[in-house]
Amino acid sequence: MTAALVRRRVILLLVAVAMIAAAAVAMDGVPYEPIYHIRPPKNWINDPNGPYRDPVTGKIHLYMQYNPNGPLWGDIAWYHVTSEDYVKWTRPESPVAMWADRWYDRWGVYSGTMMNNNYSEPVIVYTCTEPENIQRQCIANPPKSDLHGKRTLDTLVKSPLNAIMSEDMIPGLVALENFRDPTEWWLDPTHPNRWLIGFVARIKDSEGDNAHVILFSTEDPSFQSGYSFSHSLYTYKYDLDRMFECPDFFTLAQGGEHYLKLSTMPSHRDYFVYGAYQADPVTGKYIFVEDPERSFTFVDYGPLYASKTFYDPILNRRTMWGWTMDELSDTQVRANGWSGVQNMLRTVVYDTVEQKIKTQPVPETKGLRLHKLVDMKGIAVTQTPTQIVASNTNNTLYHEIIARFTLADPATFAADATYADDSEVPEVGVMVRANASLGQYTTVSVRMPTGGPSPSESTQQLETYPAIKVFSTPTAASCSAECNKMRLCESYTFRESDKNCTMYWKTNPMGTSVDATSGTVREPLLYLGRTQSGTIGNTAPLHGRAPFATATPNGFELHIFVDDSVLEVFKDEGLETLTGRLYIDNGADTTGVAVYARNAGTVTVDIEVYTMDTIWKAPTPNAARNFTNSLYNLLDTLIDV
C-alpha cells in the first residue's frame, strides 16, 4: 500500500469517526434533551398507552401517542419501546406499531389499553377518531404469527369488526367528541362471565351536564365483540369542562380497595379519587362511591398528565407512567424538533397512615446510577447556601439527589404564623441547576405560603389560578373549612352576594372588596421556584400542599431527579410529587447543587448525589461495525482513492 493510499485511508477513518460522533450528537445532543426519560429521537409524543408486560417473554412494552410527521400535535399514531428490566430501553427498527389508516380512525388512533383476554392473549382497545372528531372505540391485536413466534408486539392489526363501541350507544352523550380513553377490563361482580371496561364521557343526566366515567360490558371472553352500554361508574358535578380524560380504575395490594384516577383539561393535572366500589341500592349495579374525607389528591403538582397505571403480573405490583409536555412556543418546539417525555415509571402504593396514594420511582431506577459524587451527613444548613456539587463537576446535567432535612424546631412552620412577604417565609430546600456563583439556580423546597391565618378581602381571582370547585355554602367559615378538608385546595374565595365558595389549587392573590373574602390553607408547600433559573420557558412557581409526614414530624426528604430539561421531585417517599421543566441555554455552566434554609432555625441535612446514565441501550458491536463499514463504502464512493 502506498503512502498516499495510507494517508487517504487515515483521512477516511477520521471522517468516519467524525460522522459517528456527529450521529451521536444528533441522537443525544439535541437542545434540552433528557437521557433517562422515554421519548423518540424526534417529533411529538403525549399520552402513555398500553402499557403491558408479557408474561411469556417477560418483556415490558410501552406505547405512546406520537406524531410521525413533526414536533407538534397531529397525525396521531402509536409509538413503541421495550425493555427487559425497566432500566435499559430499546426502540424497535420500526417503532410505529399502529397508524391512523382506516376510515374510522383517520383523525387519530388515540389513547388505549393493552391487557390479556380470558385466553391469555394481549388485546388492545383504543379510541378511534373519524374526521370531525367523532370518537368511537376500536380493537387491535398482535398478529397470530407474532404471538406464536418472537412476540415482538411491534405491529398491531385492527379488527375487521371495528368500530365496536359507538357514540349512539351512550344515553345522553353531549357532543360526538366526548367519548374516549379506555381503562383496563375487569370482571363484573354481579356476573361471573361478564367483563366491564370504562371510558370517560360528557353526559346530560338528571342533575345536569356532567362528567362521567361510564362502563360498557361484554360476555365475549376474547374481548373482541358483543359490547353494550352498562351504566355510569362515577359522576362529578363540579368539573369546569364537564369532561374527564384518561381514567384508571384499579385496586392495590392493601385490602383490595378500589381507586379511581382521572385527568382534567382545565387544570392539566391528574387526580386520585378515593371511595368504595359497591352495589347501587336501586339498580344493583356496582358503582364507585366517593369518600369525601379523602378525595381528591393530586398525582403530581406539575404538568404530569394523562397518566396510565398497569399491573405487572411477574413482579406483582402496580406502576404508573405519565406524560409531561413542553412549556415552549410552537416556534421553539419546531426549532428543537421534539416535544414531550414520559415521566419516570413510578410505583403506586396506598399509605394507610396518611390515607393517600403515594408514587415514587421504581427500585430499578437505581440501576441508572453511574457515580456517587456526594455522601455527606449532618451538614449544617443556613440562609447562606452551602455548595454541595460545584457547577461543571463531571460536566453533567443528569443527577439524582437525596436530601434528608432535620429541623430542630418544626414549629417555625406553624399554621398560626403570619408572613408579610416572601422574605419572612420559612423555607428549606435544594438549589439545582446552579451556576458557579449561585446567582442562577432553581429551588426545590418545602416552605410556607405567604400571608397568615386570618381571612383577607379579595377583589377577584386571577385567570391564571384555575378553580377546582364552585359550590354554595352559607358562610366564609364553611368555605374555609371545606378548602382545608379537600387536599387539592390551597386557597378559597367566598362571595357574600351569592353565597358561592370558589376553591383554587394555587395560592390566592389578596385584594380589597366588601363582597369577597379569601383565605389560604396554612400548611407547608412543596415548591419549585424558577424565577432565578435562567429558563427560557415558564418561570411561574409550581407548588402544592405538603404537610410534614406523621412518621417524620421533625423533617422531610426530597428525592430529586435532574435530567437536563426535566425535573421530578418526590417528597417523603412520594407522598407529594412535583414535575417541572427548565430550558437553560448555558446548560454546562449550570450543573451545581446547593442546600439552604431561610427563617427555619437550626437545620441539618444528610445528602447523596449521583450522576445518571442513559436509559437507551447502546448499539451492539456488530451494529456499530456495520455502520462504520457503511460510512467507508459511502466515502469510497465519494473519494477516488
Beta strands, then each sheet from edge to edge (+ up, - down):
strand 1: 43-53
strand 2: 60-67
strand 3: 77-83
strand 4: 89-90
strand 5: 96-98
strand 6: 108-116
strand 7: 122-130
strand 8: 134-141
strand 9: 157-158
strand 10: 179-180
strand 11: 185-187
strand 12: 195-205
strand 13: 208-218
strand 14: 228-236
strand 15: 244-251
strand 16: 258-264
strand 17: 269-279
strand 18: 286-290
strand 19: 297-298
strand 20: 304-312
strand 21: 317-324
strand 22: 338-339
strand 23: 341-342
strand 24: 346-351
strand 25: 356-361
strand 26: 369-381
strand 27: 386-389
strand 28: 398-407
strand 29: 427-434
strand 30: 442-447
strand 31: 456-457
strand 32: 467-472
strand 33: 491-495
strand 34: 500-504
strand 35: 516-520
strand 36: 525-529
strand 37: 542-545
strand 38: 555-563
strand 39: 566-571
strand 40: 576-581
strand 41: 592-598
strand 42: 603-612
sheet 1: 4+ 3- 2+ 1- 22-
sheet 2: 4+ 3- 5+
sheet 3: 6+ 7- 8+ 9-
sheet 4: 10+ 12- 11+
sheet 5: 10+ 12- 13+ 14-
sheet 6: 15+ 16- 17+ 18-
sheet 7: 15+ 16- 17+ 19-
sheet 8: 20+ 21- 23+
sheet 9: 20+ 21- 24+ 25-
sheet 10: 26+ 42- 28+ 38- 39+ 40-
sheet 11: 27+ 41- 29+ 30- 36+ 37-
sheet 12: 31+ 35- 33+ 34- 32+
end
